[in-house]
C-alpha cells in the first residue's frame, strides 16, 4: 500500500511525491455526535479516507485532518443541538447527544485555513483540494477565489453545483450516506445495533435517509465516484 499521508512520509518520499504531483488533499472535519451508531469524529474520518484514496489513485499527498470546524448547529434555548427534525418523523423529540458541538468561529476557522495554506505554499505544493462536512465545506469554497489570488495556489473544493449534480460523499448527517461510507472506511467504529429496531422510531441525531438501509456496497460507490470527480477537477485545473 502506497504511503501518502504527510506525517508518515520520509523526506525523500515527500520530495518524490511532490515532484510527481504537487497537490495537497486537506480533510476538513469536526468533533460532533453522529447519532448513537457512528463515531464522534465521523466527519474528519470520512474526509481523510477520501483524501487518502485520492492520493493513492491520483498522486499527491494527504494532509492531516482538521478536527476543528465552524458552527452549523441549530440551537434550542438551552444551547442543545438538534438534527433530524426535518425527517418524515419530525414529531420525535431529539435530545442533546454526548460529545457534541466542538466548534470554532468562522473567523478562527478561516485564520486556521490561511495559516495552513501559507505552510502548504512554502512546502512546494501548487494545488489544494479540501473538503469536509457542512459549514467546513462551504466556508472553504466561499473563500476560494480570494485565497487563490492571495496565495497563488490552485484551490479546489466541492461546490453547491457539485452536490446538486450528484456528488455523493458526506451529503447527509449520520444517515444512509455517511453510515455507508463509514462502514467502508472504518467499519470497526460503526455499531448499527445502537439504532432502534422499530422502523417507526427515528434514530437520534440523524438527518437524511434511514441509516438502517446503509450498505458497504453503496459506500464504496460513493467513495470511488467522488475520487473520479476530484480527478476531473485536477485535470480541469491543469494539475
C-alpha positions in Angstrom: 0.0 0.0 0.0 1.4 3.4 -1.0 2.4 5.8 1.7 0.6 9.0 1.0 -0.1 10.6 4.4 2.1 13.6 5.1 3.1 12.6 8.7 4.2 9.2 7.6 6.5 10.2 4.7 10.3 10.2 4.9 11.8 13.3 3.4 12.9 11.6 0.2 9.4 10.1 -0.1 7.9 13.5 0.3 10.1 15.0 -2.4 9.3 12.2 -4.8 5.5 12.5 -4.3 5.6 16.3 -4.5 7.6 16.1 -7.8 5.1 13.6 -9.2 2.0 15.8 -8.4 2.3 18.9 -6.2 -1.2 18.6 -4.8 -2.2 18.5 -1.1 -5.5 17.0 -0.1 -6.8 18.7 3.1 -9.5 16.9 5.1 -11.9 19.2 7.0 -14.0 17.9 9.8 -15.4 18.4 13.3 -15.8 16.5 16.5 -19.6 16.1 17.0 -22.0 13.4 17.5 -23.3 11.4 14.5 -26.2 9.6 16.1 -25.6 6.8 18.5 -24.2 4.5 15.9 -21.2 6.4 14.4 -18.0 7.8 16.0 -17.9 11.4 17.2 -15.1 12.1 14.7 -17.0 10.7 11.7 -16.7 13.9 9.7 -12.9 14.0 9.6 -12.6 10.2 9.5 -14.6 10.1 6.3 -12.9 13.1 4.8 -9.4 11.8 5.5 -10.3 8.5 3.9 -11.4 10.2 0.7 -8.2 12.3 0.6 -6.0 9.2 1.2 -7.8 7.4 -1.6 -7.3 10.4 -3.9 -3.6 10.5 -3.2 -3.2 6.8 -3.8 -5.1 6.8 -7.1 -4.3 10.2 -8.5 -1.0 11.2 -6.8 -0.3 13.9 -4.3 -0.2 13.9 -0.5 -2.9 13.6 2.1 -2.6 16.2 4.8 -3.6 15.5 8.5 -7.3 16.2 9.2 -8.5 19.3 10.9 -11.0 18.4 13.6 -11.9 22.0 14.4 -14.8 23.3 12.3 -17.2 26.3 12.1 -20.5 26.2 13.9 -23.5 24.9 12.0 -25.9 23.6 14.6 -29.5 24.6 15.3 -29.6 25.6 18.9 -32.5 25.4 21.3 -33.0 27.9 24.1 -30.8 25.8 26.4 -28.0 25.5 23.8 -28.7 21.9 22.8 -28.0 20.9 19.2 -30.6 19.1 17.2 -30.6 17.2 13.9 -33.1 15.0 12.1 -36.1 17.3 12.8 -36.5 17.7 9.0 -37.2 14.0 8.6 -40.5 12.3 8.0 -40.6 11.6 11.7 -40.5 15.2 12.7 -42.6 14.6 15.8 -39.8 12.6 17.5 -38.0 14.7 20.2 -34.3 14.8 19.7 -32.1 15.3 22.7 -28.5 16.6 23.0 -26.2 13.7 22.4 -22.9 13.2 24.3 -19.7 14.6 22.9 -21.3 17.1 20.5 -20.7 20.7 19.4 -16.9 21.1 19.4 -16.8 24.3 17.3 -14.7 27.4 16.5 -16.0 30.6 14.9 -16.0 31.0 11.2 -13.3 33.7 11.5 -11.0 31.5 13.5 -11.5 28.6 11.1 -10.6 30.9 8.2 -7.4 32.0 10.1 -6.5 28.4 10.6 -7.0 27.7 6.9 -4.9 30.7 5.9 -2.1 29.5 8.1 -2.1 26.0 6.6 -2.2 27.4 3.1 0.9 29.5 3.9 2.7 26.4 5.0 1.5 24.4 2.1 2.7 27.0 -0.3 6.2 27.1 1.3 6.4 23.3 1.2 6.2 23.5 -2.6 2.6 22.5 -3.4 0.8 24.1 -6.3 -2.7 23.0 -5.7 -5.0 22.0 -2.8 -8.3 20.1 -2.8 -10.1 20.4 0.5 -13.4 19.1 1.7 -15.4 18.2 4.8 -18.9 18.2 6.0 -21.4 21.0 6.4 -20.0 24.5 7.1 -16.4 23.4 6.8 -17.1 22.7 3.1 -18.9 25.9 2.5 -16.5 28.2 4.3 -13.7 26.7 2.2 -15.5 27.1 -1.1 -16.9 30.5 -0.4 -13.4 31.9 0.0 -11.7 30.0 -2.8 -11.4 32.8 -5.4 -9.9 35.3 -3.0 -7.5 32.8 -1.5 -6.3 31.7 -4.9 -5.2 35.2 -5.7 -3.7 35.8 -2.3 -1.7 32.5 -2.1 -1.0 31.9 -5.7 -2.4 28.3 -5.4 -4.9 26.3 -7.4 -7.7 25.7 -4.8 -10.4 23.2 -5.4 -13.4 22.1 -3.4 -17.0 20.7 -3.5 -19.5 23.4 -4.7 -23.3 23.6 -4.4 -23.4 22.7 -8.1 -21.3 19.6 -7.5 -23.8 18.4 -4.8 -26.8 19.2 -7.0 -25.2 17.2 -9.8 -24.6 14.0 -7.9 -21.6 14.5 -5.5 -22.3 11.6 -3.1 -19.8 11.9 -0.3 -20.9 13.2 3.1 -24.2 14.6 1.9 -26.4 13.8 5.0 -25.9 13.7 8.7 -25.3 10.3 10.2 -27.9 8.9 7.8 -27.7 6.3 5.0 -24.9 8.1 3.1 -22.5 8.8 6.0 -23.2 5.5 7.6 -22.5 3.6 4.3 -19.2 5.5 3.9 -18.1 4.9 7.4 -18.9 1.2 7.1 -16.4 1.1 4.3 -13.6 3.3 5.6 -13.8 2.4 9.4 -16.4 -0.3 9.8 -14.8 -1.2 13.1 -16.1 2.1 14.5 -19.8 1.6 13.4 -22.3 -0.1 15.7 -25.7 -0.4 13.9 -27.1 -2.3 16.9 -27.4 1.2 18.6 -30.1 2.1 16.1 -33.8 1.3 17.1 -35.1 -2.0 15.7 -38.5 -0.4 15.4 -38.6 1.4 12.0 -41.3 3.6 13.3 -38.8 5.2 15.7 -36.5 7.6 14.0 -32.8 7.4 15.2 -31.5 10.2 17.4 -29.2 12.8 15.7 -29.9 11.6 12.1 -30.8 13.8 9.2 -31.4 12.2 5.8 -32.3 8.7 4.6 -32.6 5.9 7.1 -29.1 4.7 8.3 -30.6 1.2 8.8 -30.5 1.0 5.0 -26.7 1.6 4.8 -24.6 -0.8 2.8 -20.9 -1.2 2.2 -21.6 -1.6 -1.5 -23.1 1.9 -1.7 -20.4 3.3 0.5 -17.7 2.0 -1.9 -19.6 3.5 -4.9 -19.8 6.9 -3.1 -16.1 6.8 -2.4 -15.0 5.9 -5.9 -17.3 8.2 -7.7 -16.0 11.1 -5.6 -12.4 10.2 -6.4 -13.4 10.4 -10.1 -14.9 13.9 -9.6 -11.7 15.0 -7.9 -9.7 13.6 -10.9 -11.8 15.7 -13.3 -11.3 18.8 -11.1 -7.5 18.3 -11.1 -7.5 17.9 -14.9 -9.6 21.0 -15.4 -7.2 23.0 -13.2 -4.2 21.8 -15.1 -2.7 19.9 -12.1 
